Amino acid sequence: MLKTKSIAALKPKAPLEAYSFERRNPKAKDVVIDIKFCGICHSDIHMVRDEWGMGSPFPMVPGHEIAGIVSQVGTGVTKYKIGDRVGVGCMVDSCRECSHCKSDLENYCVKGNTMTYGSIEKDGSGITQGGYSDKIVVNEDFVLKIPDNLPLDKAAPLLCAGITTYSPLRHWKAGPGKKVAVMGLGGLGHMAVKIASAMGADVTVLSRSESKRKDALDLGANNFINTSEENAFEKNALSFDLIINTIAVSDLDMSSYFSLLKLDGTLVSVGAPENALSIHPFSLILMRRNYAGSAIGGIKETQEMLDFCGEHNITPEIEVINAKKINEAFERILTSDVRYRFVIDLATL
């Protein structure tokens, strides 16, 4: 077994603290990764506080935005070698047999994929533990290659924030001639802006905070709408082909946002609030609008996203922190006091 150092929540809503545990020795198709950096996703906070009511298992080592270096490979590994720069995202396994998995959509595995942390291993051997740790063991089919021009600290958040926004933008064909709006300019939102802009779309940021205007435009947005201004929704009705909702709160007047969509336009939610949203169908019915959801991407698409970001030199805006500052970082995330993603330097464990 591989002795592993980490930062973990030992029980729901408890502060994270130092925690040691053992990972499995590498099987034939496993890759051992020395984790260098791990991003902090808002869903990590939801999970360690059991805010989604999923019965999160504890102790829990969060983290699914992992970047590091291959340090060992199993005897049957063919895709990676020691020294390779690699990443691990939100999942580490799936059934491999259902129609979704066979279509490179492991993220929508019919039987449920194995998440990077908080999931039962497929062989029943235990609970997965995530990237707030110094190493991880993952089957090579769920490991990603990080392009050489992307620094590991900045590549880490691409494994969740990057693919979570890239996937719906690609699926709903954001690009030249398409008007795309992004709700919220945070960890997910700022990546949506960068990626949609690189795809060639006309990008607008929707935010209640006027202080975000300059940053939105500097990040690549063509326009900014302050939704707290009087008549903001009325003035911009029927404007967008696609809206990406990255806001993880439930007190939104969704009908107002739907009104911004053109005929046959689509609003896609990628942010997951603690409580349910309230939606009236009239604003959808009257313009044949669509409301959809999207969850990360399959391994093939995630590699495509990394390569796209490498080609266009797209990286998130990050603040690298000492592992001992994790609880402080969680609190700062809750007050939006980060631009725009915290990344843990695991050398500080």
Buried (B, 14 or more C-beta within 10 A) or exposed (E): EBEBBBBBBEEBEBEBBEBEBEBBEBEEBBBBBBBBBBBBBBBBBBBBBBBBEEEBBBBBBBBBBBBBBBBBBBEEBEBBEEEBBBBBBBBBBBBBEBEBBEEBBBBBBEEEBBBBBBBBEBEEEBBBBBBBBBBBBBBBBBBBBBBEEBBBBBBBBBBBBBBBBBBBBBBBEBBEEBBBBBBBBBBBBBBBBBBBBBBEBBBBBBBBBEEBBEBBBEBBBBBBBBBEEEEBBEEBBEBBBBBBBBBBEEEBBBBBBBBBBBEEBBBBBBBEBEEEBEEEEEBBEEBEBBBBEBBBBBBEBBBBBBBBBBEEEBBBBBBBBEBBBBBEBBEBBEEBEBBBBBBBBBEEB
